[in-house]
Amino acid sequence: MRIVIAGSPRKGMYSDRLAEEYAAKTGAEIIYARKVSVNPCHGCGWCKGKGAGKCVQKDDMPEILEKARSAEEIAIFSPIYWWQMTAQTKLIVDRLYPLSPEEWKGKKLTVVMNGVAEDDDKEFKLLNEQFKEMADYIHADLKFLGVGTTDDAAFEKALEKVKAL
Ligand SMILES: Cc1cc2nc3c(=O)[nH]c(=O)nc-3n(C[C@H](O)[C@H](O)[C@H](O)COP(=O)(O)O)c2cc1C
């Protein structure tokens, strides 16, 4: 299975539409970050010790975690907020911490981030480099795409790039 984490707070807007295109193409299940109840990671380390890969918190994350665990691909679609993923996206990403290095190894990690900048803006380069370091660390197989969605015309170009992923 494959999962798409759709991280925009705005229903049906650019990031959602890119995520939905990708999910339709790949048969992935979409998890809308704005619809689930996921608390911040407490950093307690239970998942790495007694919890043996489970999280101690009782919210929607344990179910998402099991899907992420068995997924061959985790795709993150997030608008860029302050040069980063949205807070809604980050809540879920932090809570993927219980996945072990063995579970990450070889997993496909697809990251598509959209913002109001032009496609050649430095922010996309910086984000790409950051995710590359992260993927190298966990030995995941990264595909990164940073796209400008300044208006509907730019969005159409972004959609073509997502179709080509
Ligand atoms: C709080 C906030 C911070 C933002 N920061 C950035 C940014 O750093 N870089 C950028 O290109 N766009 C930034 N944007 C613009 C959004 O990324 C852009 O509007 C995007 O299309 C939103 O995606 P959506 O249409 O799926 O909601 C920001 C928007 C908000 C609300």
The ligand as an SDF file (V2000), in Angstrom:
LIG
                    3D

 31 33  0  0  0  0  0  0  0  0999 V2000
    1.5810   31.1170    7.3000 C   0  0  0  0  0  0  0  0  0  0  0  0
    1.9670   31.0400    5.8560 C   0  0  0  0  0  0  0  0  0  0  0  0
    3.3040   31.0120    5.5370 C   0  0  0  0  0  0  0  0  0  0  0  0
    3.7030   30.9050    4.2020 C   0  0  0  0  0  0  0  0  0  0  0  0
    5.0380   30.8290    3.9050 N   0  0  0  0  0  0  0  0  0  0  0  0
    5.4270   30.6400    2.6160 C   0  0  0  0  0  0  0  0  0  0  0  0
    6.8100   30.4690    2.2890 C   0  0  0  0  0  0  0  0  0  0  0  0
    7.6900   30.4750    3.1340 O   0  0  0  0  0  0  0  0  0  0  0  0
    7.1280   30.2730    0.9850 N   0  0  0  0  0  0  0  0  0  0  0  0
    6.1740   30.2510   -0.0180 C   0  0  0  0  0  0  0  0  0  0  0  0
    6.5310   30.0520   -1.1770 O   0  0  0  0  0  0  0  0  0  0  0  0
    4.8670   30.3790    0.2750 N   0  0  0  0  0  0  0  0  0  0  0  0
    4.4560   30.5800    1.5610 C   0  0  0  0  0  0  0  0  0  0  0  0
    3.1240   30.7110    1.8620 N   0  0  0  0  0  0  0  0  0  0  0  0
    2.1300   30.6150    0.7760 C   0  0  0  0  0  0  0  0  0  0  0  0
    1.5270   29.2150    0.6140 C   0  0  0  0  0  0  0  0  0  0  0  0
    2.5080   28.2290    0.5370 O   0  0  0  0  0  0  0  0  0  0  0  0
    0.6810   29.1810   -0.6720 C   0  0  0  0  0  0  0  0  0  0  0  0
   -0.3950   30.0750   -0.5300 O   0  0  0  0  0  0  0  0  0  0  0  0
    0.1530   27.8080   -1.0110 C   0  0  0  0  0  0  0  0  0  0  0  0
   -0.5130   27.8640   -2.2600 O   0  0  0  0  0  0  0  0  0  0  0  0
   -0.8240   27.2750   -0.0260 C   0  0  0  0  0  0  0  0  0  0  0  0
   -1.2040   25.9610   -0.4370 O   0  0  0  0  0  0  0  0  0  0  0  0
   -2.7570   25.5770   -0.5240 P   0  0  0  0  0  0  0  0  0  0  0  0
   -3.3000   26.3640   -1.7070 O   0  0  0  0  0  0  0  0  0  0  0  0
   -2.8160   24.1370   -0.7580 O   0  0  0  0  0  0  0  0  0  0  0  0
   -3.3710   25.9670    0.7640 O   0  0  0  0  0  0  0  0  0  0  0  0
    2.7130   30.8590    3.1780 C   0  0  0  0  0  0  0  0  0  0  0  0
    1.3590   30.9210    3.5150 C   0  0  0  0  0  0  0  0  0  0  0  0
    0.9890   31.0160    4.8420 C   0  0  0  0  0  0  0  0  0  0  0  0
   -0.4830   31.0550    5.1910 C   0  0  0  0  0  0  0  0  0  0  0  0
  1  2  1  0
  2  3  1  0
  2 30  2  0
  3  4  2  0
  4  5  1  0
  4 28  1  0
  5  6  2  0
  6  7  1  0
  6 13  1  0
  7  8  2  0
  7  9  1  0
  9 10  1  0
 10 11  2  0
 10 12  1  0
 12 13  2  0
 13 14  1  0
 14 15  1  0
 14 28  1  0
 15 16  1  0
 16 17  1  0
 16 18  1  0
 18 19  1  0
 18 20  1  0
 20 21  1  0
 20 22  1  0
 22 23  1  0
 23 24  1  0
 24 25  2  0
 24 26  1  0
 24 27  1  0
 28 29  2  0
 29 30  1  0
 30 31  1  0
M  END
$$$$
